[in-house]
Amino acid sequence: MGAVAVATRLTSKGQVVIPKAVRERLRWAPGTELAVEEVGASAVRLSPLGTADPIDRLYGCLRASPRDPLVELEAEHRAEIEADEHRQRRGR
């Protein structure tokens, strides 16, 4: 994906709002810790800090999901069971 320039403003407290579309695309949930790196004389780069535990990373990714992945998996499983039962009834 190419870079998209979006305007934002620095507050008196030194805070910057990262637009929602950017946060969603990067999967940055509230509480994501970011490293701030100076790039050149007038720019910074934000990068998420890696967590040591891969389970924590996965949990954070799923927590930001707009849908509940467990509900989706259960629905998919029910649909597979129903399809199997339908095939068995047709085969008898």
N, CA, C and O of each residue as an XYZ file, in Angstrom:
368
protein
N       0.825     -1.171      0.000
C       0.000      0.000      0.000
C       0.874      1.240      0.000
O       1.893      1.288      0.689
N       0.480      2.234     -0.765
C       1.235      3.473     -0.808
C       0.924      4.352      0.385
O      -0.093      4.181      1.056
N       1.814      5.293      0.637
C       1.621      6.215      1.740
C       0.527      7.217      1.378
O       0.426      7.671      0.238
N      -0.278      7.544      2.364
C      -1.348      8.507      2.190
C      -1.088      9.658      3.141
O      -0.923      9.438      4.341
N      -1.049     10.878      2.632
C      -0.819     12.051      3.472
C      -2.148     12.557      4.010
O      -3.067     12.848      3.246
N      -2.243     12.658      5.331
C      -3.440     13.160      5.986
C      -2.990     14.217      6.979
O      -2.031     14.002      7.720
N      -3.668     15.355      7.003
C      -3.291     16.438      7.905
C      -3.792     16.155      9.324
O      -4.891     15.633      9.512
N      -2.994     16.496     10.291
C      -3.358     16.421     11.699
C      -2.656     17.573     12.395
O      -1.893     18.302     11.760
N      -2.896     17.752     13.677
C      -2.362     18.914     14.378
C      -1.712     18.467     15.684
O      -2.184     17.534     16.333
N      -0.642     19.130     16.058
C       0.043     18.890     17.319
C      -0.649     19.729     18.397
O      -0.809     20.939     18.235
N      -1.064     19.078     19.509
C      -1.745     19.814     20.579
C      -0.731     20.492     21.492
O       0.474     20.266     21.380
N      -1.232     21.320     22.392
C      -0.353     22.010     23.342
C       0.333     21.025     24.282
O       1.355     21.348     24.888
N      -0.226     19.829     24.400
C       0.382     18.782     25.232
C       1.364     17.920     24.440
O       1.941     16.983     24.992
N       1.561     18.221     23.162
C       2.477     17.452     22.332
C       1.858     16.184     21.774
O       2.578     15.283     21.343
N       0.535     16.100     21.774
C      -0.153     14.913     21.271
C      -0.545     15.105     19.809
O      -0.831     16.215     19.360
N      -0.549     13.991     19.083
C      -0.956     13.990     17.681
C      -2.026     12.925     17.519
O      -1.858     11.799     17.987
N      -3.119     13.268     16.862
C      -4.173     12.291     16.589
C      -3.850     11.593     15.276
O      -3.676     12.237     14.241
N      -3.772     10.276     15.334
C      -3.563      9.485     14.112
C      -4.959      9.169     13.578
O      -5.764      8.574     14.295
N      -5.263      9.550     12.347
C      -6.613      9.353     11.817
C      -7.074      7.895     11.927
O      -6.289      6.958     11.785
N      -8.369      7.743     12.185
C      -8.960      6.415     12.401
C      -8.677      5.468     11.238
O      -8.342      4.304     11.459
N      -8.807      5.948     10.015
C      -8.575      5.080      8.848
C      -7.151      4.525      8.855
O      -6.929      3.368      8.500
N      -6.202      5.343      9.253
C      -4.800      4.903      9.312
C      -4.630      3.881     10.438
O      -4.000      2.841     10.247
N      -5.201      4.184     11.622
C      -5.094      3.246     12.751
C      -5.711      1.898     12.398
O      -5.149      0.853     12.728
N      -6.861      1.913     11.731
C      -7.515      0.651     11.354
C      -6.682     -0.114     10.337
O      -6.522     -1.329     10.452
N      -6.150      0.591      9.341
C      -5.349     -0.077      8.307
C      -4.101     -0.708      8.920
O      -3.690     -1.795      8.513
N      -3.493     -0.026      9.902
C      -2.290     -0.538     10.551
C      -2.592     -1.464     11.723
O      -1.688     -2.048     12.319
N      -3.897     -1.589     12.049
C      -4.348     -2.421     13.171
C      -3.737     -1.965     14.494
O      -3.286     -2.780     15.299
N      -3.731     -0.652     14.702
C      -3.244     -0.081     15.947
C      -4.436      0.174     16.851
O      -5.195      1.119     16.635
N      -4.598     -0.656     17.849
C      -5.697     -0.537     18.808
C      -5.319      0.484     19.884
O      -4.140      0.791     20.059
N      -6.318      1.011     20.608
C      -5.991      1.899     21.723
C      -5.026      1.208     22.684
O      -5.191      0.031     23.006
N      -4.040      1.934     23.127
C      -3.039      1.372     24.028
C      -1.808      0.827     23.323
O      -0.847      0.433     23.984
N      -1.817      0.795     21.993
C      -0.645      0.332     21.249
C       0.539      1.234     21.583
O       0.442      2.455     21.464
N       1.638      0.647     21.993
C       2.836      1.418     22.303
C       3.634      1.635     21.023
O       3.874      0.700     20.258
N       4.039      2.874     20.804
C       4.738      3.236     19.584
C       6.124      3.790     19.895
O       6.308      4.536     20.856
N       7.083      3.416     19.075
C       8.421      4.000     19.145
C       8.423      5.225     18.238
O       7.884      5.181     17.132
N       9.021      6.305     18.697
C       9.123      7.540     17.921
C      10.580      7.708     17.516
O      11.462      7.811     18.369
N      10.827      7.733     16.211
C      12.189      7.825     15.682
C      12.301      9.078     14.819
O      11.495      9.288     13.913
N      13.304      9.908     15.103
C      13.539     11.078     14.258
C      14.118     10.625     12.928
O      15.051      9.823     12.880
N      13.556     11.148     11.856
C      14.009     10.830     10.504
C      14.341     12.159      9.839
O      13.445     12.929      9.494
N      15.610     12.420      9.663
C      16.007     13.700      9.080
C      15.804     14.831     10.074
O      15.680     14.613     11.279
N      15.772     16.052      9.537
C      15.690     17.245     10.385
C      14.262     17.614     10.765
O      14.062     18.347     11.734
N      13.253     17.124     10.025
C      11.896     17.602     10.301
C      10.817     16.534     10.204
O       9.664     16.849      9.910
N      11.169     15.285     10.443
C      10.174     14.223     10.338
C      10.389     13.182     11.435
O      11.484     13.047     11.980
N       9.320     12.450     11.745
C       9.414     11.339     12.693
C       8.759     10.112     12.077
O       7.912     10.220     11.190
N       9.159      8.968     12.552
C       8.578      7.694     12.126
C       8.008      7.021     13.373
O       8.688      6.920     14.395
N       6.767      6.564     13.288
C       6.135      5.824     14.376
C       6.125      4.349     14.018
O       5.738      3.972     12.912
N       6.552      3.520     14.956
C       6.553      2.078     14.744
C       6.043      1.416     16.015
O       6.440      1.801     17.115
N       5.166      0.424     15.880
C       4.687     -0.255     17.085
C       5.836     -0.999     17.751
O       6.664     -1.617     17.082
N       5.873     -0.929     19.073
C       6.875     -1.687     19.817
C       6.422     -3.137     19.855
O       5.255     -3.414     20.130
N       7.318     -4.052     19.586
C       6.966     -5.462     19.614
C       6.801     -5.941     21.042
O       7.549     -5.538     21.933
N       5.815     -6.805     21.254
C       5.662     -7.427     22.562
C       6.433     -8.733     22.542
O       6.574     -9.363     21.493
N       6.922     -9.132     23.678
C       7.722    -10.349     23.764
C       6.869    -11.598     23.547
O       7.351    -12.598     23.017
N       5.620    -11.538     23.950
C       4.755    -12.715     23.905
C       3.882    -12.694     22.652
O       3.086    -11.769     22.487
N       4.006    -13.685     21.761
C       3.194    -13.697     20.547
C       1.700    -13.814     20.840
O       0.884    -13.361     20.038
N       1.330    -14.407     21.963
C      -0.081    -14.507     22.343
C      -0.638    -13.104     22.619
O      -1.769    -12.803     22.238
N       0.150    -12.249     23.277
C      -0.274    -10.875     23.521
C      -0.486    -10.130     22.210
O      -1.442     -9.366     22.085
N       0.387    -10.339     21.234
C       0.230     -9.687     19.938
C      -1.050    -10.153     19.258
O      -1.791     -9.344     18.700
N      -1.310    -11.459     19.304
C      -2.513    -12.003     18.687
C      -3.753    -11.472     19.384
O      -4.714    -11.082     18.720
N      -3.748    -11.449     20.704
C      -4.895    -10.951     21.450
C      -5.175     -9.495     21.082
O      -6.324     -9.113     20.859
N      -4.130     -8.697     21.021
C      -4.305     -7.296     20.663
C      -4.895     -7.134     19.279
O      -5.728     -6.254     19.061
N      -4.483     -7.959     18.349
C      -4.990     -7.894     16.979
C      -6.473     -8.267     16.946
O      -7.266     -7.604     16.277
N      -6.846     -9.318     17.658
C      -8.232     -9.764     17.670
C      -9.124     -8.800     18.429
O     -10.285     -8.610     18.065
N      -8.591     -8.187     19.484
C      -9.383     -7.263     20.282
C      -9.826     -6.071     19.435
O     -10.906     -5.526     19.659
N      -9.023     -5.670     18.485
C      -9.348     -4.518     17.638
C     -10.298     -4.883     16.505
O     -10.789     -4.002     15.800
N     -10.558     -6.162     16.327
C     -11.424     -6.604     15.243
C     -12.852     -6.118     15.468
O     -13.352     -6.177     16.591
N     -13.521     -5.633     14.405
C     -14.890     -5.163     14.570
C     -15.873     -6.295     14.850
O     -16.964     -6.050     15.363
N     -15.506     -7.515     14.523
C     -16.385     -8.667     14.754
C     -15.721     -9.605     15.756
O     -14.506     -9.569     15.954
N     -16.533    -10.435     16.378
C     -16.029    -11.412     17.329
C     -15.591    -12.663     16.563
O     -16.439    -13.360     16.006
N     -14.287    -12.964     16.522
C     -13.820    -14.107     15.720
C     -14.362    -15.437     16.233
O     -14.555    -16.360     15.442
N     -14.612    -15.559     17.535
C     -15.137    -16.800     18.074
C     -16.551    -17.055     17.559
O     -16.887    -18.183     17.199
N     -17.373    -16.020     17.523
C     -18.730    -16.156     17.006
C     -18.687    -16.574     15.538
O     -19.469    -17.420     15.103
N     -17.772    -15.978     14.781
C     -17.649    -16.330     13.368
C     -17.221    -17.789     13.191
O     -17.748    -18.495     12.331
N     -16.265    -18.236     14.007
C     -15.816    -19.635     13.913
C     -16.937    -20.602     14.280
O     -17.110    -21.634     13.632
N     -17.702    -20.263     15.327
C     -18.812    -21.132     15.724
C     -19.866    -21.211     14.622
O     -20.390    -22.289     14.341
N     -20.176    -20.079     13.997
C     -21.162    -20.065     12.912
C     -20.664    -20.891     11.729
O     -21.434    -21.633     11.118
N     -19.393    -20.763     11.410
C     -18.817    -21.535     10.314
C     -18.870    -23.035     10.626
O     -19.167    -23.852      9.754
N     -18.580    -23.376     11.870
C     -18.608    -24.783     12.277
C     -20.033    -25.335     12.191
O     -20.238    -26.445     11.700
N     -21.022    -24.563     12.666
C     -22.418    -24.996     12.570
C     -22.821    -25.206     11.120
O     -23.510    -26.177     10.805
N     -22.405    -24.316     10.238
C     -22.747    -24.441      8.818
C     -22.130    -25.707      8.221
O     -22.764    -26.380      7.409
N     -20.909    -26.031      8.613
C     -20.264    -27.252      8.124
C     -21.012    -28.491      8.617
O     -21.212    -29.439      7.857
N     -21.422    -28.486      9.875
C     -22.167    -29.630     10.426
C     -23.488    -29.793      9.691
O     -23.862    -30.906      9.324
N     -24.194    -28.694      9.475
C     -25.467    -28.763      8.757
C     -25.271    -29.261      7.332
O     -26.084    -30.046      6.844
N     -24.221    -28.828      6.658
C     -23.952    -29.290      5.289
C     -23.640    -30.784      5.282
O     -24.091    -31.509      4.395
N     -22.868    -31.249      6.275
C     -22.569    -32.688      6.370
C     -23.839    -33.491      6.616
O     -24.045    -34.541      6.006
N     -24.689    -32.997      7.510
C     -25.945    -33.706      7.799
C     -26.829    -33.748      6.552
O     -27.474    -34.761      6.282
N     -26.857    -32.666      5.803
C     -27.671    -32.619      4.580
C     -27.152    -33.630      3.564
O     -27.933    -34.339      2.931
N     -25.819    -33.692      3.410
C     -25.238    -34.675      2.468
C     -25.547    -36.095      2.916
O     -25.836    -36.956      2.084
N     -25.491    -36.351      4.213
C     -25.795    -37.704      4.715
C     -27.243    -38.076      4.464
O     -27.528    -39.218      4.104
N     -28.165    -37.139      4.644
C     -29.590    -37.424      4.402
C     -29.828    -37.712      2.919
O     -30.620    -38.593      2.584
N     -29.156    -36.987      2.034
C     -29.331    -37.207      0.595
C     -28.747    -38.555      0.182
O     -29.233    -39.182     -0.759
N     -27.717    -38.995      0.873
C     -27.041    -40.242      0.507
C     -27.770    -41.475      0.979
O     -27.443    -42.573      0.528
N     -28.741    -41.356      1.863
C     -29.476    -42.524      2.382
C     -30.588    -42.956      1.506
O     -31.284    -43.921      1.823
